[in-house]
Each structure stands twice: as C-alpha cells, then as structure tokens.
Amino acid sequence: MGPAHVPGKDTRARLYRDRAHAGHDPRHLRRLSPAKDIAPPMNRIAFTTITAGGSLAEKARAMRAAGFTATEIWARDLFEHLEGPEAALGCLEDAGLAVTALQAIRNVEGCPPGKRRLKFDIAERMMDLACLAGTPMITLAANLDPQASGTAANLVDDLGRLAELAARRGLRIAYEPIAWAPFVNTWRQGLALVEQVGHDALGLQLDAFHAFVRGLPIDLAAIPPQRLFLVEVSDLVPSGLSAREISRGHRLFPGEGSAPVRAFAQDLRRHGYAGDVVVEVFNTEYLAQDPASVIARAWRSMQPLFGPTFS
C-alpha cells in the first residue's frame, strides 16, 4: 500500500487530537488504550502478523475475510506505512480487528548493569507503543543473553519493575519462556517467577511450541487461570534441527504436524483460561506464499481444535 491510499482517517484524526492534548508526552498515550475501562472480548482465535508475508493492509483484510477478529501485532507493523502508525492502526480499524497483544520486549530481566538503563528505556517505549495500538497486553520474551544474570533475585526484581511500569499504563505483561533461553526455558520456570513477583500486571505467556519441541508435558492444572495471560499454538515435525532452527523457520499450523496439539486444546477448554488463543507460526515458506491463502489455512487449522469453544 502506497502513500496515495491511507486508511483510517478517523483514527488518525483522533490520534492527532490526543497527541496535541497530551503535549506529545508518550506517557499520555495510555488514553488510547481500552485496558482499564473496557474489558476486551475474550476466547477469540487470533493470528500473529509475522506468520504471513505482504503488507499489513493485505494481511488485515485477509484475516477478516478468513474469520479472525483479533491479531497479535509486532512493533514493526506500526511503522510499515510511509504515513506511520496512524495508517497502520487505520488498517486494523478498517478490518474490524482487535489487537490481542504487541510483540515483544526482549532481553531485559537480569540484563548486565551496563545495559539496564537502555533496556528499561526501550521497554517503556514499547509499552507506549502498546498503548498507542490500543491493546491491553505486551509480551516479554525470556532473556536470551548469556551474559545476563539468572539469579532468581535479579529476575524477580526486574520483572516486578517491568510489571509496575506496565500497570501505570493500564497494561499487562505476558512473560514467555523460550526453549533455548539460558535461564527461563520452561513454562514451570516462567510460572514460578510470575508467582514470586506476585503482581497483577504480570502473567505467563504459554507458547505451547516451546514445550512441544522439547517433549515436555504441559500440566495446565498447575497454572492458575488468573496467571495465564496469553496462549499461542503451532505444530511441528521432529527433526535433527535445533529447537531454535525449528522455531524460527519450520513451525507448522496446528494439526499439520505430530505435536500433541489436540490434547492441549482439550485441556485448555477445561482449564478456565479467559484469554485469546493465537496461532503463531514462523515458517519461511509461508512468507513467500499468497498471504490470503496462508491466513485462510491458519483459520481452517484452528477450527477443529479451538473453533467451537474459542471462536
């Protein structure tokens, strides 16, 4: 989409007015977020934008045509268009898509002292973008930096600080363990830290892939529903590749591989989880395919597993 067509004029006008009233202070962008005043619709099936190629406008139209009513977006989506975030938000508004969460704060908790100021400043700017996008949630990936500190005290302190920064903006943080992270690489480790922090603005992001790829069981009964903020699903076929390689380029849509996705879906229905279920697939082949076909395929893959309960 080029500069000649900029969707969402009402959205842009509203944002310009809010910026003018706020004096361009990013902290005032929280007024654009519905998190505090409006309980977002739950139990939706959502699609993450990074799974498909094409422009955000193309993907937004394809998501709505396929049946999705919510999407998980990435910071880069907001700056894809020459007209900036206003145009991106207009695309989502025109398609009638809610934003489940903004991806992703990275490498903050336990970061080396020399990086702390920069890392927390970036985290706050990401939170401001989440407010701009009108989503109640931002994700935080487990720290992948081998030079970071993995001591529980440092991790808990930093996660607590991030949770407080998010709470001031009316946001929640979904904390995601990563299969190859040096310190927090299982859902149990992530949950333990979330419970130690004990802040209402911090919960677990459960990307089932990171358990599936390591052959680890997911005991949803051990996760309090109020601590489970976000669920993501995908499938895979075991191979000789590393967990990171499979994750970054070879994930499959649910039901197209051999992971226990069906059993996970059945357990999730009984759990009491009240959030969205996001299909998140990183596959380099899909990026080269027609985005409408990829997104329609994603929707179809979710229906036998989550459709009757979550759509």
Buried (B, 14 or more C-beta within 10 A) or exposed (E): BEEEEBBBEEBBEBBEEBBEEBEEEBEBBBEBBBBEEEEBEEBBBBBBBBBBBBBBBBBBBBBBEBBBBBBBBBBEBBEBBEBBBBBBBBBBBBBEBBBBBBBBBBBBBBBEEEBBEEBBEBBBEBBBBBBBBBBBBBBBBBBBBEEBBBEBEBBBBBBBBBBEBBBEBBBBBBBBBBBBBBBBBBBBBBBBBBBBBEBEBBBBBBBBBBBBBEEBEBEBEEBBEEBBBBBBBBBBEEEEBEBEEBBEBBBBBBBBBEBBBEEBBBBBBEBEBEBBBBBBBBBEEBBEBBBBEBBBBBBBBBBEBBBEBBB
